[in-house]
Every structure is written in C-alpha cells, then in structure tokens.
C-alpha cells in the first residue's frame, strides 16, 4: 500500500455531499456549516435543490477569492430531498473551476474520516433548524 501523499483533493472519492463538506474543510473554512447552503424546494412530485457555496479563503496562486465562491449550482429533480441535495452537490464537485481548485490543494496532513464529516454536517443542520 502506498502511503505517499499526492497533491490535490479527490472530489470523486465519496458521495457528492460528503466530498463537498470535506473539500470545504480542507480549505479551512471556519463558518458553520462550512459556507454550504442548500435551498431545496418540492416541485410537483419531486424535489430540486440548489447549493450555494461561499468561501472566505483566497486562492493561494492569485490572491483573489475563488471564482466558484458565491455561485449557485442547481441539481436535477429527484424523488426525495436527500437525492436533490446530492444532485446539487454533484453539480458543484463536477464544476471545472472547483476541479481546478481541488487539483491545486496541498496534500492532506491527515486523512479526514468521511463518516465523521457526514455526522458533523447533519449535526449542523439540526442546530440551524432550532
């Protein structure tokens, strides 16, 4: 098994929502829930979600805010709310500008546990609802 750490962040390693959360954690975004906002609406018999991701950090190469920060990414209509959010997150992680940012990230100092990240995301959502 190769334990060398390569440059970049693999956005396809996990489900889209988990990859999005882990990506924002790698960028060291401190705001809860990591600058990720889902707007999900019921449309007919399905659900459609739009995710807006904001990042206060700046691109290490240009010194400017990331081009994708503040943009909205609309997913496909899905039969349930979770599927709609997954679709929107998938649109985000497949965006060429996001892919370029992920490819340029420094190697991780430690491996982030995706299950723990998912748990933290759900915990943050519950706090927002209160």
Biotite code that builds the C-alpha atoms (Angstrom):
import biotite.structure as struc

atoms = struc.array([
    struc.Atom([0.000, 0.000, 0.000], chain_id="A", res_id=1, res_name="UNK", atom_name="CA", element="C"),
    struc.Atom([1.377, 3.424, -0.963], chain_id="A", res_id=2, res_name="UNK", atom_name="CA", element="C"),
    struc.Atom([1.183, 5.981, 1.853], chain_id="A", res_id=3, res_name="UNK", atom_name="CA", element="C"),
    struc.Atom([2.780, 8.881, -0.010], chain_id="A", res_id=4, res_name="UNK", atom_name="CA", element="C"),
    struc.Atom([0.640, 11.968, -0.113], chain_id="A", res_id=5, res_name="UNK", atom_name="CA", element="C"),
    struc.Atom([-0.030, 13.395, -3.502], chain_id="A", res_id=6, res_name="UNK", atom_name="CA", element="C"),
    struc.Atom([-1.045, 16.938, -4.351], chain_id="A", res_id=7, res_name="UNK", atom_name="CA", element="C"),
    struc.Atom([-4.728, 17.627, -4.908], chain_id="A", res_id=8, res_name="UNK", atom_name="CA", element="C"),
    struc.Atom([-8.040, 16.573, -3.444], chain_id="A", res_id=9, res_name="UNK", atom_name="CA", element="C"),
    struc.Atom([-10.112, 13.770, -4.977], chain_id="A", res_id=10, res_name="UNK", atom_name="CA", element="C"),
    struc.Atom([-13.684, 15.038, -5.214], chain_id="A", res_id=11, res_name="UNK", atom_name="CA", element="C"),
    struc.Atom([-14.869, 11.665, -6.529], chain_id="A", res_id=12, res_name="UNK", atom_name="CA", element="C"),
    struc.Atom([-13.697, 9.632, -3.521], chain_id="A", res_id=13, res_name="UNK", atom_name="CA", element="C"),
    struc.Atom([-17.041, 9.846, -1.691], chain_id="A", res_id=14, res_name="UNK", atom_name="CA", element="C"),
    struc.Atom([-20.680, 10.759, -2.264], chain_id="A", res_id=15, res_name="UNK", atom_name="CA", element="C"),
    struc.Atom([-21.020, 14.311, -3.588], chain_id="A", res_id=16, res_name="UNK", atom_name="CA", element="C"),
    struc.Atom([-22.346, 15.859, -0.353], chain_id="A", res_id=17, res_name="UNK", atom_name="CA", element="C"),
    struc.Atom([-19.553, 14.288, 1.695], chain_id="A", res_id=18, res_name="UNK", atom_name="CA", element="C"),
    struc.Atom([-16.920, 15.346, -0.856], chain_id="A", res_id=19, res_name="UNK", atom_name="CA", element="C"),
    struc.Atom([-18.258, 18.910, -0.786], chain_id="A", res_id=20, res_name="UNK", atom_name="CA", element="C"),
    struc.Atom([-18.066, 19.028, 3.013], chain_id="A", res_id=21, res_name="UNK", atom_name="CA", element="C"),
    struc.Atom([-14.568, 17.505, 3.098], chain_id="A", res_id=22, res_name="UNK", atom_name="CA", element="C"),
    struc.Atom([-13.429, 19.922, 0.375], chain_id="A", res_id=23, res_name="UNK", atom_name="CA", element="C"),
    struc.Atom([-14.560, 22.931, 2.392], chain_id="A", res_id=24, res_name="UNK", atom_name="CA", element="C"),
    struc.Atom([-12.871, 21.515, 5.490], chain_id="A", res_id=25, res_name="UNK", atom_name="CA", element="C"),
    struc.Atom([-9.625, 21.173, 3.514], chain_id="A", res_id=26, res_name="UNK", atom_name="CA", element="C"),
    struc.Atom([-9.918, 24.833, 2.528], chain_id="A", res_id=27, res_name="UNK", atom_name="CA", element="C"),
    struc.Atom([-10.098, 25.536, 6.271], chain_id="A", res_id=28, res_name="UNK", atom_name="CA", element="C"),
    struc.Atom([-13.408, 27.302, 6.008], chain_id="A", res_id=29, res_name="UNK", atom_name="CA", element="C"),
    struc.Atom([-14.472, 28.029, 9.597], chain_id="A", res_id=30, res_name="UNK", atom_name="CA", element="C"),
    struc.Atom([-18.087, 29.136, 9.215], chain_id="A", res_id=31, res_name="UNK", atom_name="CA", element="C"),
    struc.Atom([-20.697, 26.542, 10.101], chain_id="A", res_id=32, res_name="UNK", atom_name="CA", element="C"),
    struc.Atom([-21.801, 24.700, 8.084], chain_id="A", res_id=33, res_name="UNK", atom_name="CA", element="C"),
    struc.Atom([-18.616, 25.455, 6.146], chain_id="A", res_id=34, res_name="UNK", atom_name="CA", element="C"),
    struc.Atom([-20.191, 28.036, 3.834], chain_id="A", res_id=35, res_name="UNK", atom_name="CA", element="C"),
    struc.Atom([-22.561, 25.462, 2.304], chain_id="A", res_id=36, res_name="UNK", atom_name="CA", element="C"),
    struc.Atom([-26.227, 26.428, 1.897], chain_id="A", res_id=37, res_name="UNK", atom_name="CA", element="C"),
    struc.Atom([-28.846, 24.172, 0.317], chain_id="A", res_id=38, res_name="UNK", atom_name="CA", element="C"),
    struc.Atom([-32.132, 25.646, -0.898], chain_id="A", res_id=39, res_name="UNK", atom_name="CA", element="C"),
    struc.Atom([-34.446, 22.704, -1.576], chain_id="A", res_id=40, res_name="UNK", atom_name="CA", element="C"),
    struc.Atom([-37.978, 23.004, -2.924], chain_id="A", res_id=41, res_name="UNK", atom_name="CA", element="C"),
    struc.Atom([-40.684, 20.492, -3.657], chain_id="A", res_id=42, res_name="UNK", atom_name="CA", element="C"),
    struc.Atom([-41.535, 20.629, -7.352], chain_id="A", res_id=43, res_name="UNK", atom_name="CA", element="C"),
    struc.Atom([-44.540, 18.558, -8.372], chain_id="A", res_id=44, res_name="UNK", atom_name="CA", element="C"),
    struc.Atom([-43.872, 15.029, -7.172], chain_id="A", res_id=45, res_name="UNK", atom_name="CA", element="C"),
    struc.Atom([-40.127, 15.567, -6.738], chain_id="A", res_id=46, res_name="UNK", atom_name="CA", element="C"),
    struc.Atom([-37.568, 17.803, -5.097], chain_id="A", res_id=47, res_name="UNK", atom_name="CA", element="C"),
    struc.Atom([-34.977, 20.156, -6.566], chain_id="A", res_id=48, res_name="UNK", atom_name="CA", element="C"),
    struc.Atom([-32.070, 21.653, -4.698], chain_id="A", res_id=49, res_name="UNK", atom_name="CA", element="C"),
    struc.Atom([-29.648, 24.477, -5.323], chain_id="A", res_id=50, res_name="UNK", atom_name="CA", element="C"),
    struc.Atom([-26.410, 24.657, -3.369], chain_id="A", res_id=51, res_name="UNK", atom_name="CA", element="C"),
    struc.Atom([-24.527, 27.900, -2.871], chain_id="A", res_id=52, res_name="UNK", atom_name="CA", element="C"),
    struc.Atom([-21.000, 27.595, -1.548], chain_id="A", res_id=53, res_name="UNK", atom_name="CA", element="C"),
    struc.Atom([-19.157, 30.625, -0.235], chain_id="A", res_id=54, res_name="UNK", atom_name="CA", element="C"),
    struc.Atom([-15.535, 30.633, 0.787], chain_id="A", res_id=55, res_name="UNK", atom_name="CA", element="C"),
    struc.Atom([-13.795, 33.494, 2.524], chain_id="A", res_id=56, res_name="UNK", atom_name="CA", element="C"),
    struc.Atom([-10.390, 31.992, 1.810], chain_id="A", res_id=57, res_name="UNK", atom_name="CA", element="C"),
    struc.Atom([-8.439, 33.189, -1.185], chain_id="A", res_id=58, res_name="UNK", atom_name="CA", element="C"),
    struc.Atom([-6.745, 31.299, -3.967], chain_id="A", res_id=59, res_name="UNK", atom_name="CA", element="C"),
    struc.Atom([-3.123, 30.817, -2.964], chain_id="A", res_id=60, res_name="UNK", atom_name="CA", element="C"),
    struc.Atom([-1.922, 31.475, -6.514], chain_id="A", res_id=61, res_name="UNK", atom_name="CA", element="C"),
    struc.Atom([-3.897, 34.582, -7.469], chain_id="A", res_id=62, res_name="UNK", atom_name="CA", element="C"),
    struc.Atom([-4.646, 36.023, -4.013], chain_id="A", res_id=63, res_name="UNK", atom_name="CA", element="C"),
    struc.Atom([-8.287, 36.520, -5.064], chain_id="A", res_id=64, res_name="UNK", atom_name="CA", element="C"),
    struc.Atom([-11.460, 34.853, -3.865], chain_id="A", res_id=65, res_name="UNK", atom_name="CA", element="C"),
    struc.Atom([-12.191, 31.582, -5.663], chain_id="A", res_id=66, res_name="UNK", atom_name="CA", element="C"),
    struc.Atom([-14.208, 32.036, -8.859], chain_id="A", res_id=67, res_name="UNK", atom_name="CA", element="C"),
    struc.Atom([-16.819, 29.489, -7.765], chain_id="A", res_id=68, res_name="UNK", atom_name="CA", element="C"),
    struc.Atom([-17.448, 31.157, -4.391], chain_id="A", res_id=69, res_name="UNK", atom_name="CA", element="C"),
    struc.Atom([-20.974, 32.532, -4.127], chain_id="A", res_id=70, res_name="UNK", atom_name="CA", element="C"),
    struc.Atom([-22.239, 30.817, -7.280], chain_id="A", res_id=71, res_name="UNK", atom_name="CA", element="C"),
    struc.Atom([-25.333, 28.628, -7.163], chain_id="A", res_id=72, res_name="UNK", atom_name="CA", element="C"),
    struc.Atom([-25.384, 25.092, -8.542], chain_id="A", res_id=73, res_name="UNK", atom_name="CA", element="C"),
    struc.Atom([-28.812, 23.617, -9.341], chain_id="A", res_id=74, res_name="UNK", atom_name="CA", element="C"),
    struc.Atom([-29.280, 19.873, -9.361], chain_id="A", res_id=75, res_name="UNK", atom_name="CA", element="C"),
    struc.Atom([-31.768, 17.662, -11.156], chain_id="A", res_id=76, res_name="UNK", atom_name="CA", element="C"),
    struc.Atom([-35.245, 16.923, -9.809], chain_id="A", res_id=77, res_name="UNK", atom_name="CA", element="C"),
    struc.Atom([-35.097, 13.875, -7.531], chain_id="A", res_id=78, res_name="UNK", atom_name="CA", element="C"),
    struc.Atom([-37.762, 11.772, -5.798], chain_id="A", res_id=79, res_name="UNK", atom_name="CA", element="C"),
    struc.Atom([-36.620, 12.890, -2.312], chain_id="A", res_id=80, res_name="UNK", atom_name="CA", element="C"),
    struc.Atom([-34.898, 15.809, -0.599], chain_id="A", res_id=81, res_name="UNK", atom_name="CA", element="C"),
    struc.Atom([-31.621, 13.949, 0.036], chain_id="A", res_id=82, res_name="UNK", atom_name="CA", element="C"),
    struc.Atom([-31.384, 12.932, -3.625], chain_id="A", res_id=83, res_name="UNK", atom_name="CA", element="C"),
    struc.Atom([-31.975, 16.528, -4.687], chain_id="A", res_id=84, res_name="UNK", atom_name="CA", element="C"),
    struc.Atom([-29.186, 17.763, -2.404], chain_id="A", res_id=85, res_name="UNK", atom_name="CA", element="C"),
    struc.Atom([-26.861, 15.041, -3.721], chain_id="A", res_id=86, res_name="UNK", atom_name="CA", element="C"),
    struc.Atom([-27.610, 16.168, -7.262], chain_id="A", res_id=87, res_name="UNK", atom_name="CA", element="C"),
    struc.Atom([-26.830, 19.809, -6.459], chain_id="A", res_id=88, res_name="UNK", atom_name="CA", element="C"),
    struc.Atom([-23.614, 18.826, -4.658], chain_id="A", res_id=89, res_name="UNK", atom_name="CA", element="C"),
    struc.Atom([-22.663, 16.724, -7.675], chain_id="A", res_id=90, res_name="UNK", atom_name="CA", element="C"),
    struc.Atom([-23.047, 19.773, -9.927], chain_id="A", res_id=91, res_name="UNK", atom_name="CA", element="C"),
    struc.Atom([-20.694, 21.658, -7.602], chain_id="A", res_id=92, res_name="UNK", atom_name="CA", element="C"),
    struc.Atom([-17.975, 18.990, -7.401], chain_id="A", res_id=93, res_name="UNK", atom_name="CA", element="C"),
    struc.Atom([-18.070, 18.480, -11.185], chain_id="A", res_id=94, res_name="UNK", atom_name="CA", element="C"),
    struc.Atom([-17.626, 22.193, -11.964], chain_id="A", res_id=95, res_name="UNK", atom_name="CA", element="C"),
    struc.Atom([-14.320, 22.804, -13.832], chain_id="A", res_id=96, res_name="UNK", atom_name="CA", element="C"),
    struc.Atom([-13.335, 25.726, -11.564], chain_id="A", res_id=97, res_name="UNK", atom_name="CA", element="C"),
    struc.Atom([-13.934, 23.628, -8.455], chain_id="A", res_id=98, res_name="UNK", atom_name="CA", element="C"),
    struc.Atom([-11.988, 20.738, -10.006], chain_id="A", res_id=99, res_name="UNK", atom_name="CA", element="C"),
    struc.Atom([-9.066, 23.095, -10.674], chain_id="A", res_id=100, res_name="UNK", atom_name="CA", element="C"),
    struc.Atom([-9.114, 24.328, -7.071], chain_id="A", res_id=101, res_name="UNK", atom_name="CA", element="C"),
    struc.Atom([-9.199, 20.751, -5.759], chain_id="A", res_id=102, res_name="UNK", atom_name="CA", element="C"),
    struc.Atom([-6.319, 19.702, -8.007], chain_id="A", res_id=103, res_name="UNK", atom_name="CA", element="C"),
    struc.Atom([-4.139, 22.507, -6.645], chain_id="A", res_id=104, res_name="UNK", atom_name="CA", element="C"),
    struc.Atom([-4.628, 21.794, -2.941], chain_id="A", res_id=105, res_name="UNK", atom_name="CA", element="C"),
    struc.Atom([-1.652, 20.757, -0.858], chain_id="A", res_id=106, res_name="UNK", atom_name="CA", element="C"),
    struc.Atom([-1.578, 17.143, 0.350], chain_id="A", res_id=107, res_name="UNK", atom_name="CA", element="C"),
    struc.Atom([-3.651, 16.457, 3.461], chain_id="A", res_id=108, res_name="UNK", atom_name="CA", element="C"),
    struc.Atom([-1.812, 16.356, 6.760], chain_id="A", res_id=109, res_name="UNK", atom_name="CA", element="C"),
    struc.Atom([-4.223, 13.707, 7.960], chain_id="A", res_id=110, res_name="UNK", atom_name="CA", element="C"),
    struc.Atom([-6.980, 11.638, 6.436], chain_id="A", res_id=111, res_name="UNK", atom_name="CA", element="C"),
    struc.Atom([-10.471, 13.037, 7.080], chain_id="A", res_id=112, res_name="UNK", atom_name="CA", element="C"),
    struc.Atom([-12.994, 10.401, 8.064], chain_id="A", res_id=113, res_name="UNK", atom_name="CA", element="C"),
    struc.Atom([-15.949, 10.830, 5.694], chain_id="A", res_id=114, res_name="UNK", atom_name="CA", element="C"),
    struc.Atom([-18.444, 9.282, 8.118], chain_id="A", res_id=115, res_name="UNK", atom_name="CA", element="C"),
    struc.Atom([-17.430, 11.717, 10.849], chain_id="A", res_id=116, res_name="UNK", atom_name="CA", element="C"),
    struc.Atom([-17.740, 14.609, 8.383], chain_id="A", res_id=117, res_name="UNK", atom_name="CA", element="C"),
    struc.Atom([-21.251, 13.497, 7.392], chain_id="A", res_id=118, res_name="UNK", atom_name="CA", element="C"),
    struc.Atom([-22.201, 13.299, 11.069], chain_id="A", res_id=119, res_name="UNK", atom_name="CA", element="C"),
    struc.Atom([-20.926, 16.863, 11.654], chain_id="A", res_id=120, res_name="UNK", atom_name="CA", element="C"),
    struc.Atom([-22.899, 18.142, 8.656], chain_id="A", res_id=121, res_name="UNK", atom_name="CA", element="C"),
    struc.Atom([-26.142, 16.589, 9.958], chain_id="A", res_id=122, res_name="UNK", atom_name="CA", element="C"),
    struc.Atom([-25.442, 17.980, 13.444], chain_id="A", res_id=123, res_name="UNK", atom_name="CA", element="C"),
    struc.Atom([-25.019, 21.493, 11.962], chain_id="A", res_id=124, res_name="UNK", atom_name="CA", element="C"),
    struc.Atom([-28.300, 21.209, 10.060], chain_id="A", res_id=125, res_name="UNK", atom_name="CA", element="C"),
    struc.Atom([-30.170, 20.222, 13.218], chain_id="A", res_id=126, res_name="UNK", atom_name="CA", element="C"),
    struc.Atom([-28.771, 23.285, 15.019], chain_id="A", res_id=127, res_name="UNK", atom_name="CA", element="C"),
    struc.Atom([-29.912, 25.554, 12.165], chain_id="A", res_id=128, res_name="UNK", atom_name="CA", element="C"),
    struc.Atom([-33.482, 24.204, 12.373], chain_id="A", res_id=129, res_name="UNK", atom_name="CA", element="C"),
    struc.Atom([-33.771, 25.065, 16.081], chain_id="A", res_id=130, res_name="UNK", atom_name="CA", element="C"),
])
